[in-house]
């Protein structure tokens, strides 16, 4: 690094600037105008820069990359196709010869929140000065992103090369001795979807985090639902749960049918608040549900262990056969709040379950063939 100090005013009036140690030869100027004096100083600085470059410049190749197109088709009409058209140019004075590698990211590679999508190896290529290399990369891994960035001559999958990557890739390129690497990252490319086979769609992701067991042995969960797609997601309380129907997971034009692998579905509950806490099945495909309810109807069946609602909240246990038909149901509890927290089955056909409060004697196992 060099620091250049240029004195615009006359140095002869300042003793500390005069003499052989005050300025380099030719460093004092006189000019008829102030602008001419500045121009003379600019010329001096330019000559110094050019002299330094001519003495130290090591000519090499210099790669630049752009994403010409980022497209998607076949999202709902197979086969799906996600492609990126790239053009790599050699803007340096020397021919590039070597392994041509491009890494693709879903966001700015310099950001720690971006992720590597894939690394494309085009094999050994030769790109002359001023010449271009163009290719199309097709991969389903592009489906997870609506934006795309590319970095040429860089292997993002190599150890230690994860985002964020530095602006200057000096000593980190696949092929060494590239003259400049600040232009190795492409501008952002936005995905263009085929309007017929890739209409806007919602991409729903969920995460569930347990907060542990709290009061009354109730487990608290935090559920986060995110839509990272390019269309709105709709949730309606009138979905046809108990009968086959279409669930709108994409948009109102392209519904997704949730009944493809559905064996059966049904409501279970009474005339007030119902909550299920545990579900179990047995080898015959019967389903057992334990929970709590405030409902006085629609839960228990005649002849069951406790056919009548007592008070407050009542624990309940209900059995459905493998066709979704209720076989029996029972309340369990008294005037205090009661909760059916867990249910299981065993090899003998019993249905052990746990109800709270724990101070009450535990319920006996239930024979799965008849209500108790």
Secondary structure, DSSP 4 states (H G I P E B T S, - for coil): --------S-GGG-GGG-STTTS-TT-----SSHHHHHHHHHHHHHHHHHHHHHHH------EEEEEEEEEEE-SSSSSPEEEEEEEEEE-SSS-EEEEEEEEEESS-TTSTT--EEEEEEEEEEEE-TT-EEEEEEE-GGGGG-SEEEEEET--TTSTT-PSSPPS--TTTSSSS--S--TTSBPPPEE-EE-TTTS-----EEEEEEEEEE-GGGPEEEEEEEEE-SSS-----TT--SSS--EE-SS-SSS-EETTTT---------SS-EEEEEEEE-TT--EEEEEEE--SSSS--TTSTT-S--SS-EEEEEEE-TTS-EEEEEEE--SS--EEEEE---TTSEE-EEEE-TTSPPPPPEETTS--
